[in-house]
Each structure stands twice: as C-alpha cells, then as structure tokens.
Amino acid sequence: MMKEGVILVRCEKEPALLNDLRFPNLWLAIGFLLIMFVIVVSLMPNPPHMGQFRGNDKLGHFAAYIAITFWFGQIYTGNRARWAMALAFVILGISLEYLQRLSGYRTFEYADMGANATGVLCALLLAQTPLSRCLAVVERSVLLSSRQDRTENDLSARWAADRGKGAITLR
C-alpha cells in the first residue's frame, strides 16, 4: 500500500568494490597510508629532491597522484566511485597547493595542480585496463597461496595423527 504524496524510487547500485578482493581492508589501509605520505611530503619544509633536471617536481606530483588514484581505482570498480575518488584527489591536490602558499616555506604553482590532475586522469584511464587487476593477482598468487600452503600442511598433519603415525602438535 502506497501513501499518497510519497514517491518511491528504486535505484540499482553498481558494485563499488571488486568482488574477488579478499583483503579490501588491507588494501584500503595501505591506500590511506599512501595518501598520508603525499600530504606529509607536500607540506614538509624540505621535501626530498628528485634530481636536478627542470620540471622534476612536476614528475613527482604526477607520480604521486597517478599512484594513489590507481591504487584506489583497483579497489573501487564502479564508475561513480572512481569519478568521486578522482574528484576528491583533484581537490586534495588543489588544497595542498593552497596550504603550501600559506605555509611561507613552500611555493604555490598552478603547474603543480595541473600535474596532479593529469596523474589522476591517467590513473582513471589505467583503471579501465587489465592492469586494474594487480591487487587481485597479488592476493591470488602471494597472499592466498601462502595461506593455502599452511592449511594443506595442517590438514596433512591432522590426517597423519588420525592414522596413528605419531603424535603431532598443531599450533
């Protein structure tokens, strides 16, 4: 029964997380550490130098923002989630640039904002390729295989103990 004057809208949500990621909290924690690293390096008085060629700091801005955006682009697969994330990272880059201006010991440059935004856009493009499955591949090949080996060893030890081949202590 529907009340008069109430409009119900049913929206189908697109999935925002990769279904086959087994450790999304681990990947999110690492991603937030990456963001914190970008913020700290952006606001520290004497950031590390990336070399002596002209424009090297722009390469650093580009690399930082492509890295964090691509990292989260592997976790969040929905287009809405990816675009919202991209907008948040562009806003982060702009905000950090203005904070650098206020700091008195860092410089403000529009070109840095452009390098940040370019990194974000390139990461969005990369997230549309098979490269966006890197975290899932790491989980399957490294994290889950080591867990599976331990499980198989535990099972074989239990089987041997059950068959009376000796006492085995499992930890």
Phi, psi and omega per residue, in radians:
M1 nan 2.285 -3.082
M2 -1.896 2.322 3.118
K3 -1.312 2.565 3.125
E4 -1.206 2.362 3.098
G5 1.534 -0.030 3.133
V6 -1.858 2.221 3.119
I7 -1.881 2.131 3.098
L8 -1.740 2.276 3.116
V9 -2.104 2.256 3.112
R10 -1.869 2.114 3.131
C11 -1.990 2.360 3.026
E12 -1.526 2.119 3.110
K13 -1.415 2.429 3.003
E14 -1.477 2.543 -3.090
P15 -1.109 2.331 -3.092
A16 -1.705 -0.427 -3.128
L17 -1.914 2.593 3.033
L18 -1.091 2.250 -3.105
N19 -1.184 -0.516 -3.047
D20 -1.674 0.182 3.030
L21 -1.444 2.137 -3.116
R22 -1.566 -0.358 -3.082
F23 -2.193 0.981 -3.086
P24 -1.068 -0.579 3.137
N25 -1.167 -0.621 3.068
L26 -1.104 -0.838 -3.112
W27 -1.148 -0.665 3.096
L28 -1.147 -0.724 3.130
A29 -1.081 -0.770 3.101
I30 -1.095 -0.721 3.114
G31 -1.072 -0.731 3.124
F32 -1.211 -0.549 3.021
L33 -1.134 -0.675 3.080
L34 -1.090 -0.739 3.110
I35 -1.093 -0.773 3.130
M36 -1.074 -0.673 3.097
F37 -1.061 -0.791 3.130
V38 -1.067 -0.757 -3.130
I39 -1.122 -0.813 -3.117
V40 -1.097 -0.828 -3.123
V41 -1.138 -0.600 3.137
S42 -1.191 -0.504 -3.047
L43 -1.889 -0.065 -3.128
M44 -1.288 2.594 -3.070
P45 -1.085 -0.715 -3.107
N46 -2.192 1.451 -3.116
P47 -1.199 2.769 3.124
P48 -1.103 2.503 3.123
H49 -1.508 2.486 -3.090
M50 -1.816 0.266 -3.137
G51 2.223 -3.135 -3.025
Q52 -1.880 0.040 -3.131
F53 -1.475 2.701 -3.072
R54 -1.180 2.352 3.104
G55 1.519 0.122 -3.090
N56 -1.125 -0.528 3.120
D57 -1.203 -0.508 3.087
K58 -1.164 -0.660 3.079
L59 -1.102 -0.673 3.083
G60 -1.124 -0.747 3.092
H61 -1.082 -0.831 3.135
F62 -1.017 -0.835 -3.091
A63 -1.101 -0.729 -3.123
A64 -1.102 -0.776 -3.055
Y65 -1.397 -0.495 3.033
I66 -1.227 -0.636 -3.120
A67 -1.145 -0.882 -3.073
I68 -1.223 -0.644 -3.138
T69 -1.218 -0.736 3.124
F70 -1.166 -0.658 3.110
W71 -0.994 -0.906 -3.125
F72 -1.274 -0.436 3.068
G73 -1.166 -0.359 3.057
Q74 -1.420 -0.439 -3.115
I75 -1.532 -0.809 -3.138
Y76 -1.720 2.024 -3.051
T77 -1.769 -0.309 -3.128
G78 -1.216 2.477 -3.126
N79 -1.053 -0.731 3.120
R80 -1.078 -0.764 -3.136
A81 -1.116 -0.728 -3.129
R82 -1.160 -0.731 3.133
W83 -1.197 -0.658 3.087
A84 -1.120 -0.736 3.099
M85 -1.101 -0.756 3.137
A86 -1.087 -0.761 3.100
L87 -1.073 -0.727 3.127
A88 -1.085 -0.696 -3.131
F89 -1.268 -0.585 3.052
V90 -1.144 -0.753 3.101
I91 -1.110 -0.685 3.082
L92 -1.033 -0.810 3.138
G93 -1.074 -0.748 3.117
I94 -1.142 -0.779 -3.132
S95 -1.078 -0.758 -3.141
L96 -1.129 -0.616 3.119
E97 -1.140 -0.726 3.094
Y98 -1.193 -0.611 3.066
L99 -1.152 -0.599 3.069
Q100 -1.106 -0.693 3.117
R101 -1.071 -0.724 -3.121
L102 -1.285 -0.374 -3.049
S103 -1.167 -0.569 -3.110
G104 1.528 -0.266 -3.139
Y105 -2.080 -0.021 3.067
R106 -2.124 2.790 -3.110
T107 -1.766 2.670 3.112
F108 -1.815 2.230 3.106
E109 -2.483 2.297 3.055
Y110 -1.160 -0.535 3.130
A111 -1.095 -0.568 3.075
D112 -1.131 -0.708 3.093
M113 -1.082 -0.697 3.120
G114 -1.139 -0.708 3.111
A115 -1.135 -0.700 3.097
N116 -1.067 -0.868 -3.111
A117 -1.121 -0.636 3.096
T118 -1.124 -0.712 3.074
G119 -1.071 -0.735 3.128
V120 -1.094 -0.800 -3.120
L121 -1.155 -0.701 3.104
C122 -1.114 -0.671 3.108
A123 -1.139 -0.652 3.081
L124 -1.080 -0.683 3.090
L125 -1.164 -0.763 3.114
L126 -1.075 -0.595 -3.123
A127 -1.176 -0.234 3.103
Q128 -1.565 -0.029 -3.095
T129 -1.806 3.004 3.063
P130 -1.080 -0.286 3.084
L131 -1.072 -0.359 -3.126
S132 -1.219 -0.011 3.131
R133 -1.748 0.179 -3.074
C134 -0.995 -0.806 -3.120
L135 -1.122 -0.682 3.103
A136 -1.123 -0.673 3.109
V137 -1.151 -0.744 3.110
V138 -1.062 -0.749 3.120
E139 -1.046 -0.841 -3.096
R140 -1.182 -0.721 -3.015
S141 -1.503 -0.525 -3.053
V142 -1.930 -1.083 -3.006
L143 -1.182 -0.832 -3.086
L144 -1.326 -0.548 3.141
S145 -1.179 -0.665 3.111
S146 -1.205 -0.653 3.088
R147 -1.158 -0.688 -3.136
Q148 -1.157 -0.680 3.111
D149 -1.068 -0.770 3.121
R150 -1.104 -0.709 -3.140
T151 -1.128 -0.761 3.126
E152 -1.116 -0.685 3.106
N153 -1.137 -0.715 3.099
D154 -1.101 -0.741 -3.140
L155 -1.141 -0.730 -3.139
S156 -1.198 -0.599 3.090
A157 -1.160 -0.726 3.102
R158 -1.130 -0.697 3.141
W159 -1.115 -0.757 3.132
A160 -1.115 -0.698 3.130
A161 -1.154 -0.689 3.130
D162 -1.148 -0.541 -3.110
R163 -1.433 -0.020 3.087
G164 1.387 0.409 -3.110
K165 -1.541 0.194 3.120
G166 2.364 2.790 3.118
A167 -1.485 2.249 3.140
I168 -2.200 2.277 3.094
T169 -1.690 2.153 3.112
L170 -1.744 2.397 3.114
R171 -1.850 nan nan
